[in-house]
Every structure is written in structure tokens, then in C-alpha cells.
Amino acid sequence: MSSRGGSFDLSIVIVGYNSRPDLDGCLRAIEASLDAVTSETIVIDNASSDGTVSLVKREFKWVRLFENSSNVGLARAVNRGIREAKGHYVLVLNPDIQIRSGSLDALVAFMDSHSDVGMAGAKLLNTDGSLQYSCRAFYTFWTLVLRRTFLGTLFKHSRTIQRHLMLDYDHETPREVDWILGACMLTRRDALADVGPMDERFFLYFEDVDWCYRMWRGGWKVCYVPASVMTHRHARESAGSGISRQLVSHLLSLAHFYEKWGGFIYALKRHRRILRTSLLLISDVVAINAGFAFAYLLRSSLRGLLAKPLFGVEIYGAFLVFSNIMFLVTFAFFGLYHGRQEREPWADTFLRLTRASAVAAIILMASTFLASTIVYSRLLVGAFSLLVVILASIQRGGLRLLHNQIRAGSFDLARVAVVGTGRTAVRLAERIASRPALGYDLVGLVDPGLGKREPSAIPVIGMLENLIDLVDAQRLEEIIFADPELPNSEISDFLLRARRSTVDVRLVSGLTGIMTQRARVEEFLDTPVVTFEREALLGTKGGVKRALDIGGAAVLLTLWSPILAVSALVSKATRGRGPITRSVRAGRNQVEYQMLTLHPEDAESALRRFIVRHGLNGFPALVNVLRGDMSLVGPEPLVPAVADRCDTRSRVRFDARPGIVGLARIAGSGTYSGDDAATRDDSATALDAYYVQNWSLGSDLRIVLRWLLRCAGGRSGY
């Protein structure tokens, strides 16, 4: 049989982990059984310690061997094999499979004659020749109860078990099934492109159930092919008694599957904002009342030092109720219960919390003057407000850390699809896939039908015209329109059709570079229009920012001078000259200037790495700030060659002085060298333009705080 769609008809992918005897027999059987199909065999070793690698290298030189440095799990190893595969079909095979003569030919022939089948499995036999129930119905709640508890031994002949294991099927004629065991799964390239490879959140177990479930949801059939017969030395270790690593993996994978596809969990996730807001409200009420209790104890401990008496805590009952209401109302007013808080940088949340608490404190302090009798301690009120900020910050930070840990375990992920198949959409999707800490489960791309497709491993799950159906079929919680060429009518049409759903929508638009805080939709001559007011850094605001720069730079230079003195001594001793490096940059209105940075050593060293990681090399630019060349916070400094190549939209960045730190820097999109335009990310330009047009004192404070946190963690980005 000639190869098609690739170098081979068939790519066989086998994952091994301390399975040397089984793999030896499996590979010898493959070598003896291949007849009509052209094939390649790929072995992915998950850091075996039993000599598996040396066996394959010595005995099976025709096998393509890839070694993982650690046991990364079955799904991730399989996916590596799929990426390396060149065949029209990909067969995922367990090493404990013994292939019989003609079985591979039968599988491939079945797939060739059934173009609507995305995945097929062989008939598997136990080593004694008895039938192995390798095709099954999807799990139900009662299936789990009977298969995973002692009740299964009491109800061995339950109808639920019979239906799940398909005991009423003769296993002699091919048929469609819900799912097949992962020991032998043959899939075609087209199905892989639509559905994607295995889900890597499954370390071991249930990756086969999930893969088949996605095949059916993607419009592909899964079939059992009894004409292909193989022997499987099946020993499911998770079924043994007691707690084992395999049992834990099985239970975790089960939890992942139902967290991903379970109807009840899906309903909870669709209303996660209500649950999250309720949890935050409870947390804040605890923080508010705990803050009052600590403040009262503090004021009580100072009773002998203060002239004014402290009244009993029962006097503060009405005041405490009013305080709870006031803090919660101001928190809500400042957006602390809005959905965007979930992925907002912690520094932004802290500053928002501080501002809200300050407003509440002013109102509470004023209320003490309106009391009919002066019984409220204003020292207590002030300490109370400060403690609320501290305790609410700690509690919210703890909840965020806990949520991040849950997400790190691949739970509570928001399923998202990116609309677009062009460069912008593909790059955005690949970024989402590469950053699991964001809490997204990337389902795939949606083709808008504009006739362009950037090459990518991200699957295309459907067309834009069917997007509203995909929301339900794929259980999407967020959609990102990421093709700037997509007509606005297509987007507005979807928004109107999806208005009753709970799906969130983001839009990558060419207007983001010119949108400002003061852009708004309003009625004009009976027509809805978008109004853009003048840029944020023009006029008096520019003067305020400059005054803050001068004051801040003067203070920081004073504090930084000891570090400069030590750096000067080190630099003189190691390279015979000062530690300051000068480089040409394009400043405001593209006027060139000499930017100062700290490099006490030419060679890579522990000291140099420390200085760079913690952002200390940027401090000499404070002199540039005093001179008027730079700002403490602003767009990224560019070399003149890159600045000359900026397009009209990018040139808005030159309306402001470049900053020692900026939005692009803390987002990780910028590059401080800027010597090659290709190294600059498109998002850095967009972030710089956004910053210039949306400047506020609060935004500068958030950026500085986020940068200080990155510097403290050794991730300054310089």
C-alpha cells in the first residue's frame, strides 16, 4: 500500500515506562506482522530505569526512540509521539500488546473504507485467549458506584454493569461504540486536526475516555473492529486493594473528567461568578469584624496611656453594623466583586482595596462626629480601617493562592475558543496554551471563513457560522475574537444571538490602540456613536506626571546611592572603569538621548545576574528622569532604528517620555535591548499605546507595585 498524506500509511506510537519485557515482545511482533501498510514505529520512553532505552537502541535500530527526562505521564508522552509522527494514521499502542499477523492491515483497511470514523480499536484478548471487554459505554453515576465501590461485588450481574461493559454485544461484528481502551487506538489525521491530541491534564487513566468523548463531540465516530485481533496482558493496578499511586492517579483522572464534562460541575462553573462573589463577601465580612475585634483589643491595651475612656464593646453594635455595610458597599463600588478581579494582577487588587477602604474610613470617621453622644474612639476607627485593608488583603491573597493551586492541578479551568485562524489568532491561542497558570482550557480555533489559515498545532473546532452551537457542544465559557479583519457585523450578530448565554466575549480590535478611558458610546443625532476625548497625557496631566517624576527620582537616587558606590568599587576592581553603560534611545517626540544603565561586570557572574534579575541595572536612568529624558513609568525605551520603523499607530508612544518601567515590561512583552524589530512583540506596542492614552496616577502606582513584586521575585524583565 502506498503512503498518502505523509511519509507512511501508519505511525505506531508506544509509550514505555519500566516495561522492557513487554516492549521487547511488542516490537518483535510489530516487526513480524507488517504486511501491506507502510509504517514507522516511535517509542517514547518516560525515564525508565530498567534498561528499556538500551534495549531499543541495541535490538531495534529501525525504531525512532525519544527519551523524556522524567515520567511526564501517558498523555503528554503520546502527544510527543504524535508530533513526531509522519503517517496518515496514528496508532497509539501499549507496550503490553501482542499484535497478531494481519491485524494492522485490518484496522487500516477499515478506516480506509469508513471516512467518517475518527478512531478505531482492535478486538483485544487476554493472555488465556478469553475476550477482553475493550469497548464500552460512557460512565454514568451508577456505573461509577458499582465499578469503584464494594457494591460492585454484590451486584455483579447488574444491568448497569452489563450496559457499561457491553456484555450483550457478540464482539464479532464491527460497530460504533462510546469509547475504546487506550491500549489500542487508531486515529486519522483529519480527526486529530479537528479534535486535537490527548488532553495532558490526564497523567494516567481516563485520557482514552476523554479522547473518544471529544471525537463524538467533534462529529467523528468511534468504532470497534473485531477483524483486527491483538493480545493484551492487561493488569489494571488501580483495581487492587489499598491505596496506591495508580489508584490516586485513577481517582484524580476521574475527577478531571467529570470536572471537565460533568453536567452538575458545568452548571456550577457557568455560575462561578455568583459563587465567587459569595465567597468574597463572606471573606470580607470576616475580615471586617476581625479587624474591629483587633482594633478594639489594641485600643483597650492603650487604656492607661490615653486620657479618654473606652466604652464597652456593646456600645459599638450599631456602629459595627453600619461599618460592615459601608465597607461592603465601597468594595462593590470600586469593583472588588467584579469578575475581572479573578485574573487582575494582585498589585491592582491591593491598590483597589486600599482606595475603597480609605473612602469607607473617611465616611466612618465622619459618622463619629454625627453620633448623638461622643462615645466612638477615633483611634479605634482609624486602626479598624487599617486592619481591614491588611486582613482583607491577606484573605483575598490566600484565596487567590488556593485558587491558583487548584488551577495548577488543572481544575476549575475556563474553556475558551479563539475565533480566527490568521497570525494574530494563532499566536494568541498558542500563548494561552503555553500559560496554564492563566486558568484557561483552550478548546481550539474557530474558522471565521476569511480564507486564511496560519499553520498551527491548535485544532480548528468549527466555523464561525456554527459558533453559537459550539458554545453548548464544547461547553465554552469564553470566546476571544482575534481576527482584526473580521467584519463588525459578524461579531455583533453573534453577541445578539448569544445574549442569553453566560459566555464571556473578548475582542482583539484595531481600535484598541486609540481607545481611551474617556471613550464612550453615546447618542448623536439619533445615531449611536463612539466619542473619543483628548489623550490622557496631554495638558495638565502631563505636568502632574512630570512633578511626580522629579520628586520620586530625587528620593530614589538618594536611597540608591550606596548601591552605586559598591558597584563602582566592583567595576573598578574587575574592569578598570565605571559601572555605568550609555546607550542611545529615542525619547519623547523621537528625540534621541543617552540612557544610563548599570553593568558592573562585562562577563556573566552571580553579581551581574542578581543585579539584572532584581532590576537594579535600571536605576541609573533616574538621572535621565531628572534631566527630562525619561519618566519613572512610561513606554518602553527604543533604539532609534526600531523607532524609525514604527507605524502611525505605534507613534502614539512618542507622545510620552519612555519609562524606566512600563506596562509592556511588567507584562513580559517588551525587550529592553530593542535592537531588532523582530524581537519586539506586537502586544508590547499595543500596551505602550494603551498606557499613553489611559494614563492615571492609579495606573502608575499599579505598574510600580507590580514591578516591585517582580523584582523581589527576581523577575524584573530587564
C-alpha positions, 0 to 999 in steps of 0.5 A: 500500500502506498503512503498518502498524506505523509511519509507512511500509511501508519505511525505506531506510537508506544509509550514505555515506562519500566516495561522492557519485557513487554516492549521487547515482545511488542516490537518483535511482533510489530516487526513480524506482522507488517504486511501491506501498510507502510509504517514507522514505529516511535517509542517514547520512553518516560525515564525508565530505569530498567534498561528499556532505552538500551534495549531499543537502541541495541535490538531495534535500530529501525525504531525512532526512540525519544527519551523524556527526562522524567515520567511526564505521564501517558498523555503528554508522552503520546502527544510527543509521539504524535508530533513526531509522527509522519503517517496518515494514521496514528496508532497509539499502542501499549507496550503490553500488546501482542499484535497478531499477523494481519491485524494492522492491515485490518484496522487500516483497511477499515478506516480506509473504507469508513471516512467518517470514523475518527478512531478505531480499536482492535478486538483485544484478548487476554493472555488465556485467549478469553475476550477482553471487554475493550469497548464500552459505554460512557460512565454514568453515576451508577456505573461509577458506584458499582465499578469503584465501590464494594457494591460492585461485588454484590451486584455483579450481574447488574444491568448497569454493569452489563450496559457499561461493559457491553456484555450483550454485544457478540464482539464479532461484528464491527460497530460504533461504540462510546469509547475504546481502551487506550491500549489500542487506538487508531486515529486519522489525521483529519480527526486529530486536526479537528479534535486535537491530541490527548488532553495532558491534564490526564497523567494516567487513566481516563485520557482514552475516555476523554479522547473518544468523548471529544471525537463524538463531540467533534462529529467523528465516530468511534468504532470497534473492529473485531477483524483486527485481533491483538493480545493484551496482558492487561493488569489494571493496578488501580483495581487492587486493594489499598491505596496506591499511586495508580489508584490516586492517579485513577481517582484524580483522572476521574475527577478531571473528567467529570470536572471537565464534562460533568453536567452538575460541575458545568452548571456550577462553573457557568455560575462561578461568578455568583459563587465567587462573589459569595465567597468574597463577601463572606471573606470580607465580612470576616475580615471586617469584624476581625479587624474591629475585634483587633482594633478594639483589643489594641485600643483597650491595651492603650487604656492607661496611656490615653486620657479618654475612656473606652466604652464597652464593646456593646456600645459599638453594635450599631456602629459595627453594623453600619461599618460592615455595610459601608465597607461592603458597599465601597468594595462593590463600588470600586469593583472588588466583586467584579469578575475581572478581579479573578485574573487582575494582577494582585498589585491592582487588587491591593491598590483597589482595596486600599482606595475603597477602604480609605473612602469607607474610613473617611465616611466612618470617621465622619459618622463619629462626629454625627453620633448623638453622644461622643462615645466612638474612639477615633483611634479605634476607627482609624486602626479598624480601617487599617486592619481591614485593608491588611486582613482583607488583603491577606484573605483575598491573597490566600484565596487567590493562592488556593485558587491558583493551586487548584488551577495548577492541578488543572481544575476549575479551568475556563474553556475558551475558543479563539475565533480566527485562524490568521497570525494574530489568532494563532499566536494568541491561542498558542500563548494561552496554551503555553500559560496554564497558570492563566486558568484557561482550557483552550478548546481550539480555533474557530474558522471565521471563513476569511480564507486564511489559515496560519499553520498551527498545532491548535485544532480548528473546532468549527466555523464561525457560522456554527459558533453559537452551537459550539458554545453548548457542544464544547461547553465554552465559557469564553470566546476571544475574537482575534481576527482584526479583519473580521467584519463588525457585523459578524461579531455583533450578530453573534453577541445578539444571538448569544445574549442569553448565554453566560459566555464571556466575549473578548475582542482583539480590535484595531481600535484598541490602540486609540481607545481611551478611558474617556471613550464612550458610546453615546447618542448623536443625532439619533445615531449611536456613536463612539466619542473619543476625548483628548489623550490622557497625557496631554495638558495638565496631566502631563505636568502632574506626571512630570512633578511626580517624576522629579520628586520620586527620582530625587528620593530614589537616587538618594536611597540608591546611592550606596548601591552605586558606590559598591558597584563602582568599587566592583567595576573598578576592581574587575574592569578598570572603569565605571559601572555605568553603560550609555546607550542611545534611545529615542525619547519623547517626540523621537528625540534621541538621548543617552540612557544610563544603565548599570553593568558592573561586570562585562562577563556573566557572574552571580553579581551581574545576574542578581543585579539584572534579575532584581532590576537594579541595572535600571536605576541609573536612568533616574538621572535621565528622569531628572534631566527630562529624558525619561519618566519613572513609568512610561513606554518602553525605551527604543533604539532609534532604528526600531523607532524609525520603523514604527507605524502611525499607530505605534507613534502614539508612544512618542507622545510620552517620555519612555519609562524606566518601567512600563506596562509592556515590561511588567507584562513580559512583552517588551525587550529592553535591548530593542535592537531588532524589530523582530524581537519586539512583540506586537502586544508590547506596542499595543500596551505602550499605546494603551498606557499613553492614552489611559494614563492615571496616577492609579495606573502608575502606582499599579505598574510600580507595585507590580514591578516591585513584586517582580523584582523581589521575585527576581523577575524584573524583565530587564 
